[in-house]
Amino acid sequence: MNATRDRALRGWLWILFLLLSYGGHGGQERNGWREEGNGAILLASAQTSQPSEELPESDSAGDGPYVPPPSTSLPTPTTPPSTSLRTPTTPSSTSPPTPTTVPSASPLAPTTPPSTTTPAKSTAPSQGVGVNIGFGLSSKPLTASEMVAIVMKTKASSVKLFGDFIDTPEAMAFIDALAGTGIDVVIPVALQQIAKLASDYNASRDFVQSKVKVRLDKSIAISTIAVGNEVLLPEHGTTYWATIVPAMRNVYTALQDFGLHTSIKVITPLNFNALQATYPPSAGAFNQSYMGTIKPLLQFLNETGSSFMVNIYPFYPTRDPNNNIVLDFALGVPGSKVDTDPVSGLSYTNMIDMMMDALAIAIEKEGFHGMPVAIGEVGWPTGGHQIATVANAEKFNNYLVGQLMSKKGTPKRPGAQGWMQVYIFELLDEDLKPYTDLNGAFERHWGMYYMNGTGKYAIDLSVGWGGTASTVPPTTPTSPTSATSPTSPIAPITPSTPSTAPPASQSGPIIPTTCTPGERGGKTKSLNQTLTQAGGPNTYCVINDCASDVSIQLAIDWVCGQGQVGCTATQEGGPCFVPNTPVSHGSFLVNKYYASQGRKPSACIFNGAGMIIGENPSYGACIYN
């Protein structure tokens, strides 16, 4: 090791000591990753917000079997429960809750697991990659048959659903449409149902009867029941700490009554801040604040042969340029970087393996060896941030699938023992998903497909990239190679020479005659046809909001990429960020390109999405050229 690296390592060890002295909580990032040169610090307890699909609800236990001991000794929540639907909340505190001795969550779960355990036999997982699907947050939902067709096109082995909106006609129709397809379904239990299921066995039995047994009788394949989602998030306080495991036990007992317990597993997806230390992976350890819940959970999962499931998002720490994370390492690009654990000597080539091995080691430290692990949510957004691009999402998801389906396992668990069920987040964009300044506009762009069912990039969830010789990534780079590359929040940067026939000058689909420009927040059509055909001084190019979302996004992608137009004005904090819509951002950006090309009409076509007007669209500090 040279002197420079030696000094850097000593510096990072000192920083790690200081951070752990304060609980190791990064505060605003999901994974709290810190990296300098070839070293890294991953403080998992900082992963406090997820693009979660669950609706936060209050939860209180009633009377009935499996009533936990009083929870009056539990610490006060550091963050009040969020009132926004599926909106991640980042606590203001920079440290996790003070470790507290918590009463056992269930009288049937021992407070300390045995030092050596033998996992219960479980039904073999589907050995494929699944996908998350949400309902209720799209302004243009697809039909059930259309959604099933897309799932089958991706070759997803399973679908994982969320508790909110699960009982709507839209969601129920989708589940019914899966009958006979052989695609596994993860049936959710909403957060607001946990207390009832924990305190009332009959409620659990009714749930299994109505949500599981009836559907199995319709030839709908069901592999898993997910009770709640991210119940340890600080925004929930201690609400579910004492009820989650009793609810899972009651659901499992109901499955036993129906003879379904050997084929259907009961799990609960946790956020990654269930761990307090994750770097290096050999240091993996659970957050002691949560052990009153985690210990009985581990016991239950071990007894039933179920997986410990977490939601992880490498995108979150990578988006902060101050973290200096190698983007390709976060994306899982082979050969980008090797990080060697100084204790175990194991070498890692991507963040996912490091994070999941840290989880496996944390589980082993509690005395449970060989417990399967799973990822409930993982993905990469395609808009709303400079590294949230279609090209980066294509890389991340394809390389992840390729790694999984190669059955290589992880450095800690090589080969078959390293298999883990994974669910990509998510199938479709959701334009009604709320977001805050902390989590950003990218929350609406996690889909592998646009809302209208158009694929953003090619992906086969049965193979991915690297699985076979026929499935290799494109050789032409289409994304930034650094997390700090400048770009539009809703478009990828492709720093290359513009093609001879850019989309700006290509004719496109005819705009529907039934649509009048201006109906979706854009500008109205100019009545001066001579002006729109001639262009020139005092004219502007804007987005025709009658164009499809796909056409608008393609225009933005090209302008901020091959068009080589600076797109910082539409980033968060920029003068043209608000209103934060594709039509508004796109109008500013296509006009900037149009002006750079001498306001020629041929520079304002964009496959039918461009429209020339005579009215200056400038507003406030957002000045159009």
URGI-V958818 format. One record per backbone hydrogen bond with DSSP energy under -0.5 kcal/mol. NH is the residue of the N-H (numbers start at 0). CO is the residue of the C=O. If there is no record, write none. Layout:
nh,co
NH,CO
NH,CO
This chain:
nh,co
5,1
6,2
7,3
8,4
9,5
10,6
11,7
12,8
13,9
14,10
15,11
16,12
17,13
18,14
19,15
20,16
21,17
21,18
22,19
23,18
25,23
27,25
33,40
34,322
35,38
38,35
40,33
42,31
42,40
43,41
45,42
46,43
47,45
51,49
55,53
61,194
66,63
67,65
68,103
73,70
78,233
85,53
86,83
87,85
90,88
101,99
104,291
108,105
109,107
118,116
119,301
128,460
129,421
130,157
131,423
132,159
140,137
146,142
147,143
148,144
149,145
150,146
151,147
152,148
153,149
154,150
154,151
155,150
156,128
158,183
159,130
160,185
161,132
165,162
167,164
171,167
172,168
173,169
174,170
175,171
176,172
177,173
177,174
178,175
179,218
180,177
183,156
184,220
185,158
186,184
186,223
188,225
189,187
192,189
193,189
193,190
196,192
197,193
198,194
199,195
202,199
203,199
204,200
205,201
206,202
207,203
208,204
209,205
210,206
211,206
211,207
212,207
213,208
215,211
216,212
217,214
218,215
219,214
220,218
222,184
223,184
224,264
225,186
226,224
226,266
227,188
227,225
229,268
232,229
235,232
236,233
238,235
240,237
241,237
242,239
243,239
246,242
247,243
248,244
249,245
250,246
251,247
252,248
253,249
254,250
255,251
256,252
257,253
258,255
259,254
260,254
262,259
263,259
264,222
266,224
268,227
269,308
271,310
272,46
273,270
274,271
275,284
276,284
277,41
282,279
283,280
284,276
286,273
287,285
289,286
290,287
292,289
293,289
294,290
296,292
297,293
298,294
299,295
300,296
301,297
302,298
303,299
304,300
305,300
307,371
308,306
309,373
310,269
311,376
315,312
316,312
317,313
318,314
319,316
320,318
322,319
323,320
326,324
328,325
329,325
330,326
331,327
332,327
335,332
338,347
339,337
340,345
344,340
347,338
350,328
353,349
354,350
355,351
356,352
357,353
358,354
359,355
360,356
361,357
362,358
363,359
364,360
365,361
365,362
366,363
367,362
368,366
373,307
374,420
375,309
375,373
376,309
377,422
381,444
383,488
384,488
387,384
388,386
392,388
393,389
394,390
395,391
396,392
397,393
398,394
399,395
400,396
401,397
402,398
403,399
404,400
405,401
406,403
407,402
409,412
414,407
416,413
417,414
418,415
421,127
422,374
423,129
424,377
425,423
426,131
428,448
429,443
431,136
432,429
433,84
439,435
442,439
443,440
444,441
447,425
448,426
449,453
452,449
455,447
456,447
460,153
460,458
462,459
463,459
464,397
465,470
470,467
471,469
476,474
482,324
484,481
487,490
490,487
495,493
501,498
504,501
505,502
508,606
514,511
516,514
518,515
520,517
522,542
528,526
531,527
532,528
533,529
534,530
535,598
538,535
539,612
541,539
541,610
543,608
544,542
546,543
551,547
552,548
553,549
554,550
555,551
556,552
557,553
558,554
559,555
560,556
560,557
562,557
563,560
564,558
569,566
570,567
573,570
575,568
576,573
580,578
584,580
585,581
586,582
587,583
588,584
589,585
590,586
591,587
592,588
593,589
594,590
595,591
596,592
596,593
597,594
598,593
602,599
603,600
604,503
605,502
605,503
606,502
606,505
607,604
608,605
609,604
610,541
612,539
616,614
618,621
621,618
622,620
623,621
